[in-house]
Structure formats: C-alpha cells, structure tokens
Amino acid sequence: MRLVFFVNRFPVISETFILNRITGLMDRGCSVDIFSNKRPKTPISECLMQDDVIQYGLLERTTYTPKNKPRVLAGLKVIAKNIAREPMAVLRCLNVFRFGRRALSLELLISYFNLKEKGPYDIIHCNYGPNGELGALLKRIGIPGHLTVSFHGYDMSKYLHGRSDNPYSVIFEEASLLLPVSEFFRNRLIDMGAPPEKTVVHRMGIDLDYFHFRERYLRPDESVRLLTIGRLSEKKGIEYALKALYKTIRHYQDMGQDITFRYDIVGDGPLSEKLQMLVTELGLNGTVIFHGSMTHGSIREMIEDSHIFILPCTTSSVGNMEGIPNVIKEALASGLPVLSTWHSGIPELVEDGVSGFLVPERDVDSLSERLVYLTDNPGTWSGMGAAGREFVEAHYDERRLNDRLLRLYQEVLDDH
C-alpha cells in the first residue's frame, strides 16, 4: 500500500505520535512518503530529532513546500514544465475564484504536481484539519487516492475559534475517512456536519515496550518528585501546577511537616520566561527545574525517576485545546499516578480516582488538595499506576492501533 502523510512540520521532537504511526506502517510493509508544510526551525544538521527519523531514512522521503520567494520560483518552474502537458490542471490549480488563497499562494499548484510526480498513492493521510482542507482541494482538482484526515487538537479548537464559516465542509465531502482522536472531537465533528458513518475515533498509541512499568513508592527522607512534560504554552496549564505546588508546600509548612518536593518541567515554548519568573515570585527556585526540550530517550528516564505526573491542561484564551496528550499515556504506562483536568479527551484516558485525579480547569485549590492527598498517601501510588498501565494496554497500544489503521485503510480501498 502506498501512503503519503501531510504534516505541519517534520521532524518535530514533540510529535512522536505521528513519527510512530509512520514507522509502524512502514514496518507493516507500506511505502510512506511525507509532505511537510514547513522545515524544522533549525537546520537539519542541528535539529533535535528522534533516532527513528534517521534509521528509517525519513528525511529522504520528505518533500517540503517552499515558502515566500522560493515558492514563487518553484511555482514558475512548475508552470513552465507542465503548461503544455497538462494545461487544464495548471489552470485549475491557479483558479483563485474557486480556491482562494491556496491558489493565489501557489500552494495548490506545487502540491498537486509534487503529488503527481511522486504518486500515485492509495491513501493521502492528512494530519490536522488545515492539511485536510488542502488534501480535499487537491482531490477536487483531480489527484487520485483516498483522503483520510486525522484531527488532533488545535485543529478542533483554536483553528475554529471565532469563525462563522465551516472550513471543514470540503473535507466532509471529499474524505473517505475522518479520524478524530477522541469521542469528544468525534461529537464535535458530527455537530459540524461530518457524516457519522465515516467519522471513526482512532486514538494515537504509544510503544508499550518502550515504557517500562514500575511500582512507585517513597523512600524515607526522599523528596516527592513531580514531573510535567509539554510545550510551555497556555493550554498546558503549567502556571496552575506551579501555584498548586506553592500552596501545597505552604500547607505542610503550616502543619509543621518536613515534606520536600522536586518539580521537573521538560519542554520549551513561548511561556518559558514567564513561567521562570513565576517560579522566582513563588520562591520555588531550587524546587522547580526547567530542562528544556529532550529526546524521547531522555524523557523516558525522567518518567522513570518520578513519582507523580502533573499536566493541568486548560482551554487557552484563543480557544486552543488538547486532544489526548501522549505524554499522559506514557506516564500511565510507566506506572505514574496522574494529576490532570476535566479537559477535552483527557477523561477518556485518565480514570478519576482510579489511575489519577482530574480537577476543573484553572482550579488551583482542587489541584493542591489532590496533590496533598497523593503526598499523604504514597501507598496509593502503586495501585493507581497498575490501573493506568492496564488501561493504556487495553486502549492505547500502538501496535494494535497501527494494525487497526491498516484495516481501516483496506476497508476504504475495498469499498471503492
């Protein structure tokens, strides 16, 4: 089966879920190419990337859409090369009245002829709704192959925030398969007009062999080790975790108890400076350590050395939401109890009171109360960890999910 994946940027150290899907399908005998809207933010030679990017030769399989002046030059070359051979296709790609900015920017033109050159493909799998829009327009122009679109997070929240139109109507008409990562997003897509019969929840899995389960316990005189992994952005809710930790430390000080904490934060992003300033304001320097971005292997080591995972996600001021964060799956698979929020699809992963606790968004008091409970009752950690591992094994096993995805592809091909 020949597949092409449309992605926003490749490679991205934080999007292991897309990388694992690509390599998993290659392991199952599929040929996979990658079309990326953007190059990495740093030169490839300096880019932090997962080992599998190199081992599977994915950089050689990746085609990048040129930007700005290089895009104009590339577009002119495409026109010169194809105007005599496929004049109608060139004109369709440049139809600004029908296709708007995607035609005006030459994105349709370049993408169409790149696909024609490297294809044909059985499946065009677009990750995130905006890429699905592009894929749907390419289908309308005449690209063969069955369109599949995965919806992950921002594309079901921030991207739609404040819009009066429905940008996904073209996807609903052209796609053979719509794959939201949660029931929460499936319901939202159907409310927007997606056909229920081709809107199927397909979760993003993790490699359960990579994350080793270990029972958690607290040694005498050991600090309680908290961990957050994620982009330092508003929707991760890290400021509320910091405020909850401050409140928790004050609680034990008021009780005259000598309980200490260490809080490791892995990731980078636009709120890095603001969060570090908040740590200083709260007097948490020395307790909170910012590690920046890390490879998957280093992240696994951080998870193995921690006691409690905390990620109090929130809907941002511009409507941005999570899907179901993979880092929570990895934490649960490793045996960590999880503190998170009643947010988006997270309740479909974390069982409140079973594998961790969920609190309302931005609720520092509730977050602190649950942190105090877990700190006072370290004997509950192993049971919660075991429950989390069992749930992830049942619902988020990457191998089973990749097998299922291949079956879904085949069903689409068989039906047409």
C-alpha positions as CSV (number, residue, x, y, z in Angstrom):
1,M,0.0,0.0,0.0
2,R,1.4,3.4,-1.0
3,L,0.7,6.2,1.5
4,V,1.6,9.9,1.8
5,F,1.4,11.8,5.1
6,F,0.7,15.5,5.1
7,V,2.1,17.1,8.3
8,N,2.7,20.7,9.5
9,R,6.4,20.4,10.2
10,F,8.9,17.5,10.0
11,P,10.7,16.3,12.0
12,V,9.3,17.7,15.3
13,I,10.7,16.3,18.6
14,S,7.3,16.7,20.3
15,E,5.2,14.8,17.6
16,T,6.4,11.3,18.4
17,F,2.8,10.1,17.8
18,I,3.0,10.9,14.1
19,L,6.5,9.5,13.7
20,N,5.5,6.2,15.4
21,R,2.5,5.9,13.1
22,I,4.7,6.4,10.0
23,T,7.3,3.9,11.1
24,G,4.7,1.4,12.3
25,L,3.0,1.4,8.9
26,M,6.4,1.0,7.2
27,D,7.1,-2.0,9.5
28,R,3.8,-3.4,8.1
29,G,5.0,-3.2,4.5
30,C,3.6,0.1,3.5
31,S,5.6,2.6,1.4
32,V,5.3,6.0,3.1
33,D,6.2,9.5,1.9
34,I,5.9,12.7,3.8
35,F,4.8,16.1,2.6
36,S,5.7,18.8,5.2
37,N,4.4,22.4,5.2
38,K,7.5,23.7,7.0
39,R,11.1,22.8,7.6
40,P,12.5,22.4,11.1
41,K,13.1,25.6,12.9
42,T,16.8,24.9,13.0
43,P,19.0,23.5,10.2
44,I,18.7,19.7,9.8
45,S,22.3,19.2,10.9
46,E,21.4,20.9,14.3
47,C,17.8,19.7,14.6
48,L,16.9,17.7,17.7
49,M,15.1,14.6,16.3
50,Q,14.2,11.0,17.2
51,D,16.6,8.2,16.2
52,D,13.9,6.6,14.0
53,V,13.9,9.6,11.7
54,I,17.4,8.6,10.6
55,Q,17.0,4.8,11.0
56,Y,14.0,4.8,8.6
57,G,15.5,7.2,6.2
58,L,12.6,9.6,6.6
59,L,14.4,12.8,5.6
60,E,14.9,11.3,2.2
61,R,11.2,10.5,2.0
62,T,10.2,14.1,2.9
63,T,9.2,16.8,0.5
64,Y,8.9,20.4,1.8
65,T,6.6,23.1,0.5
66,P,8.8,26.1,-0.4
67,K,7.9,29.5,1.2
68,N,7.9,33.1,0.1
69,K,10.2,33.9,-2.8
70,P,11.4,30.3,-3.3
71,R,7.7,29.3,-3.6
72,V,7.2,31.8,-6.4
73,L,10.3,30.5,-8.2
74,A,9.2,26.9,-7.7
75,G,5.7,27.8,-9.0
76,L,7.0,29.3,-12.1
77,K,9.1,26.3,-12.8
78,V,6.1,24.0,-12.3
79,I,4.1,26.2,-14.7
80,A,6.8,26.1,-17.4
81,K,7.2,22.4,-17.1
82,N,3.5,21.4,-17.2
83,I,1.6,24.1,-19.0
84,A,2.0,22.3,-22.4
85,R,1.5,18.8,-21.0
86,E,-1.4,19.5,-18.5
87,P,-2.8,22.9,-19.2
88,M,-6.2,22.3,-17.6
89,A,-4.6,21.0,-14.4
90,V,-2.4,24.1,-14.2
91,L,-5.3,26.4,-14.7
92,R,-7.4,24.6,-12.1
93,C,-4.7,24.9,-9.6
94,L,-4.5,28.7,-10.2
95,N,-8.3,29.2,-10.0
96,V,-8.3,31.9,-7.3
97,F,-12.1,32.4,-7.6
98,R,-12.7,28.8,-6.6
99,F,-9.8,28.0,-4.3
100,G,-8.9,31.4,-2.9
101,R,-5.6,31.9,-1.0
102,R,-4.4,28.4,-1.6
103,A,-4.4,29.0,-5.3
104,L,-3.1,32.5,-5.0
105,S,-0.1,31.4,-2.9
106,L,0.7,28.7,-5.5
107,E,0.4,26.1,-2.7
108,L,-2.2,24.1,-4.7
109,L,-0.1,24.2,-7.8
110,I,3.1,23.0,-6.2
111,S,1.4,20.4,-4.0
112,Y,-0.6,19.0,-7.0
113,F,2.4,18.4,-9.2
114,N,4.6,17.1,-6.4
115,L,1.9,14.5,-5.7
116,K,1.6,13.7,-9.4
117,E,5.4,13.3,-9.7
118,K,5.8,11.1,-6.6
119,G,2.5,9.3,-6.7
120,P,0.0,7.8,-7.3
121,Y,-0.9,7.0,-3.7
122,D,-3.6,4.7,-2.4
123,I,-4.1,6.8,0.7
124,I,-3.5,10.5,1.3
125,H,-3.4,10.8,5.1
126,C,-3.6,14.4,6.3
127,N,-2.7,15.1,9.9
128,Y,-4.6,18.1,11.3
129,G,-7.7,19.7,9.7
130,P,-6.0,22.5,7.7
131,N,-3.9,19.9,5.9
132,G,-7.1,18.0,5.3
133,E,-8.5,21.1,3.6
134,L,-5.5,21.1,1.3
135,G,-5.9,17.4,0.6
136,A,-9.6,17.9,-0.2
137,L,-8.9,20.6,-2.7
138,L,-6.3,18.5,-4.3
139,K,-8.9,15.8,-4.7
140,R,-11.3,18.2,-6.3
141,I,-8.6,19.2,-8.8
142,G,-8.1,15.6,-9.7
143,I,-5.5,13.9,-7.5
144,P,-6.2,10.2,-7.2
145,G,-6.1,8.3,-3.9
146,H,-8.4,8.2,-0.9
147,L,-8.3,11.1,1.5
148,T,-8.0,10.3,5.3
149,V,-7.9,13.1,7.8
150,S,-6.8,12.9,11.5
151,F,-7.9,15.6,13.9
152,H,-5.7,16.1,16.9
153,G,-6.2,19.2,19.0
154,Y,-5.7,22.8,17.9
155,D,-7.5,22.0,14.6
156,M,-10.7,21.2,16.6
157,S,-10.3,24.3,18.9
158,K,-8.1,27.3,18.2
159,Y,-8.3,27.0,14.4
160,L,-12.1,27.1,14.6
161,H,-12.3,29.7,17.3
162,G,-14.4,32.7,16.4
163,R,-15.1,31.5,12.8
164,S,-18.5,31.9,11.3
165,D,-17.8,29.6,8.3
166,N,-17.1,25.8,8.4
167,P,-13.7,25.3,6.8
168,Y,-14.1,21.5,7.0
169,S,-17.2,21.2,4.8
170,V,-14.9,20.5,1.8
171,I,-13.2,17.7,3.9
172,F,-16.6,16.2,4.8
173,E,-17.4,16.0,1.1
174,E,-14.1,14.7,-0.3
175,A,-12.7,12.5,2.5
176,S,-13.2,8.7,2.7
177,L,-12.3,8.6,6.4
178,L,-12.3,11.1,9.3
179,L,-10.2,10.0,12.3
180,P,-10.7,12.2,15.4
181,V,-8.5,11.1,18.3
182,S,-11.3,11.2,20.9
183,E,-15.1,10.8,21.3
184,F,-15.1,14.4,22.3
185,F,-13.8,15.5,18.9
186,R,-16.0,13.0,17.0
187,N,-19.1,14.5,18.5
188,R,-17.9,18.0,17.6
189,L,-17.2,17.0,14.0
190,I,-20.6,15.4,13.6
191,D,-22.2,18.6,15.1
192,M,-20.3,20.4,12.3
193,G,-21.8,18.2,9.6
194,A,-19.4,15.3,9.3
195,P,-21.1,12.1,8.1
196,P,-21.2,9.8,11.2
197,E,-20.6,6.7,9.1
198,K,-17.1,7.8,8.0
199,T,-16.2,9.5,11.3
200,V,-14.3,7.0,13.4
201,V,-12.4,7.5,16.7
202,H,-8.9,6.4,16.1
203,R,-6.6,7.1,19.1
204,M,-2.9,7.8,18.9
205,G,-1.0,5.0,20.6
206,I,2.4,4.6,22.3
207,D,5.0,1.9,22.2
208,L,4.3,-0.1,25.4
209,D,7.6,-2.0,25.1
210,Y,9.5,1.3,25.3
211,F,7.9,2.5,28.6
212,H,8.5,0.1,31.4
213,F,6.0,-0.2,34.2
214,R,7.5,0.2,37.7
215,E,5.7,0.5,41.0
216,R,6.1,3.8,42.7
217,Y,6.9,4.3,46.4
218,L,8.5,6.9,48.6
219,R,11.7,6.2,50.4
220,P,12.4,7.7,53.8
221,D,13.6,11.3,53.6
222,E,13.1,11.3,49.8
223,S,11.5,14.3,48.1
224,V,8.3,13.8,46.2
225,R,9.2,14.1,42.6
226,L,6.7,15.7,40.3
227,L,7.0,15.8,36.5
228,T,5.5,17.8,33.7
229,I,6.3,17.2,30.0
230,G,4.9,19.5,27.4
231,R,5.3,22.7,25.3
232,L,5.4,25.7,27.6
233,S,2.2,27.2,26.3
234,E,-1.0,28.4,27.8
235,K,-3.1,25.3,27.2
236,K,-0.7,23.1,29.2
237,G,-1.8,24.9,32.4
238,I,1.7,24.8,34.0
239,E,1.2,28.0,35.9
240,Y,-1.6,26.4,37.8
241,A,0.6,23.4,38.7
242,L,3.3,25.9,40.0
243,K,0.7,27.7,42.1
244,A,-0.7,24.5,43.4
245,L,2.8,23.3,44.4
246,Y,3.4,26.6,46.2
247,K,0.1,26.2,48.1
248,T,0.9,22.5,48.9
249,I,4.3,23.5,50.3
250,R,2.7,26.2,52.4
251,H,0.2,23.6,53.7
252,Y,3.0,21.3,55.0
253,Q,4.9,24.3,56.5
254,D,1.8,25.4,58.4
255,M,1.4,21.8,59.6
256,G,5.0,21.7,60.8
257,Q,5.8,18.7,58.5
258,D,9.1,18.4,56.8
259,I,7.9,17.3,53.3
260,T,10.0,18.4,50.3
261,F,9.3,18.4,46.6
262,R,11.2,18.4,43.4
263,Y,9.3,19.5,40.2
264,D,10.9,18.8,36.8
265,I,9.5,20.6,33.8
266,V,10.5,19.3,30.4
267,G,9.8,21.3,27.3
268,D,10.2,24.7,25.7
269,G,7.8,27.3,24.4
270,P,6.5,30.9,24.4
271,L,5.8,31.0,28.1
272,S,9.3,29.8,29.2
273,E,10.4,33.2,30.5
274,K,7.0,34.0,32.2
275,L,7.0,30.6,34.0
276,Q,10.5,31.0,35.2
277,M,9.6,34.5,36.6
278,L,6.6,32.9,38.3
279,V,8.9,30.3,39.9
280,T,11.0,33.1,41.3
281,E,8.0,35.1,42.6
282,L,6.7,32.0,44.4
283,G,10.1,31.3,45.9
284,L,10.3,27.9,44.2
285,N,13.9,28.3,42.8
286,G,15.7,25.1,43.6
287,T,12.5,23.1,43.8
288,V,11.4,23.6,40.2
289,I,13.9,22.7,37.5
290,F,13.3,23.6,33.8
291,H,15.1,21.2,31.4
292,G,14.1,22.5,28.0
293,S,13.4,20.1,25.1
294,M,14.6,16.5,25.4
295,T,14.8,13.4,23.2
296,H,12.4,10.6,23.7
297,G,15.0,8.5,25.5
298,S,15.8,11.3,28.0
299,I,12.1,11.8,28.6
300,R,11.7,8.1,29.4
301,E,14.5,8.4,32.0
302,M,12.7,11.4,33.6
303,I,9.5,9.5,33.8
304,E,11.2,6.5,35.4
305,D,12.7,8.8,38.1
306,S,9.5,10.5,39.0
307,H,6.6,9.8,41.4
308,I,3.6,11.8,40.1
309,F,2.9,13.2,36.7
310,I,1.0,16.6,36.6
311,L,-0.5,18.3,33.5
312,P,-3.4,20.5,34.3
313,C,-4.5,21.3,30.7
314,T,-6.8,24.2,30.1
315,T,-8.6,25.9,27.2
316,S,-6.5,28.8,26.2
317,S,-7.7,32.4,25.7
318,V,-7.9,31.8,22.0
319,G,-9.8,28.6,22.4
320,N,-6.9,26.2,21.9
321,M,-7.4,22.7,23.4
322,E,-5.6,19.5,23.8
323,G,-6.7,16.2,22.1
324,I,-5.4,13.5,24.4
325,P,-1.8,14.2,25.3
326,N,0.6,11.3,24.5
327,V,2.8,12.2,27.5
328,I,0.0,11.3,29.8
329,K,-0.3,7.9,28.1
330,E,3.5,7.4,28.6
331,A,3.3,8.4,32.2
332,L,0.4,6.0,32.9
333,A,2.2,3.2,31.0
334,S,5.2,3.7,33.3
335,G,3.2,3.5,36.5
336,L,2.8,7.1,37.4
337,P,-0.4,8.4,39.0
338,V,-1.6,11.4,37.0
339,L,-3.0,14.8,38.1
340,S,-4.8,16.5,35.2
341,T,-8.1,18.2,34.4
342,W,-11.6,17.6,33.0
343,H,-10.4,18.9,29.6
344,S,-11.2,17.7,26.1
345,G,-10.5,14.0,25.7
346,I,-8.4,13.6,28.8
347,P,-11.3,11.9,30.8
348,E,-11.2,9.2,28.1
349,L,-7.7,8.4,29.3
350,V,-7.4,9.2,33.0
351,E,-9.9,7.4,35.2
352,D,-10.7,9.9,38.0
353,G,-9.9,8.3,41.4
354,V,-8.6,5.1,39.7
355,S,-5.4,5.9,37.8
356,G,-5.1,9.5,39.0
357,F,-7.3,12.6,39.7
358,L,-9.0,15.1,37.5
359,V,-9.9,18.6,38.6
360,P,-11.7,21.5,36.9
361,E,-9.5,23.7,34.7
362,R,-7.6,26.5,36.5
363,D,-8.7,25.2,39.9
364,V,-5.5,25.7,42.0
365,D,-7.2,24.7,45.2
366,S,-8.5,21.4,43.9
367,L,-5.2,20.7,42.3
368,S,-3.4,21.3,45.6
369,E,-5.9,19.2,47.6
370,R,-5.3,16.2,45.3
371,L,-1.5,16.7,45.5
372,V,-1.7,16.8,49.2
373,Y,-3.8,13.6,49.2
374,L,-1.2,11.8,47.0
375,T,1.6,13.1,49.1
376,D,0.0,11.9,52.3
377,N,-0.9,8.5,50.8
378,P,2.1,7.2,48.8
379,G,0.7,3.7,49.4
380,T,-1.9,4.5,46.7
381,W,0.6,5.2,44.0
382,S,1.3,1.5,43.1
383,G,-2.4,0.7,42.7
384,M,-3.1,3.8,40.6
385,G,0.0,3.1,38.5
386,A,-1.1,-0.5,37.8
387,A,-4.6,0.7,36.8
388,G,-3.1,3.2,34.5
389,R,-0.9,0.7,32.8
390,E,-3.8,-1.7,32.4
391,F,-6.0,0.9,30.8
392,V,-3.3,2.1,28.4
393,E,-2.5,-1.5,27.4
394,A,-6.2,-2.0,26.6
395,H,-6.9,1.2,24.6
396,Y,-3.6,2.8,23.5
397,D,-1.3,0.0,22.4
398,E,0.4,1.5,19.3
399,R,0.8,-1.9,17.6
400,R,-2.9,-2.7,17.8
401,L,-3.8,0.7,16.7
402,N,-1.5,0.6,13.7
403,D,-3.0,-2.8,12.8
404,R,-6.4,-1.3,13.0
405,L,-5.5,1.7,10.9
406,L,-4.2,-0.6,8.2
407,R,-7.6,-2.4,8.3
408,L,-9.4,0.9,8.1
409,Y,-7.4,1.8,5.0
410,Q,-8.1,-1.5,3.4
411,E,-11.8,-1.2,4.1
412,V,-11.8,2.1,2.3
413,L,-10.0,0.6,-0.7
414,D,-12.3,-2.4,-0.8
415,D,-15.4,-0.2,-0.7
416,H,-14.3,1.7,-3.7
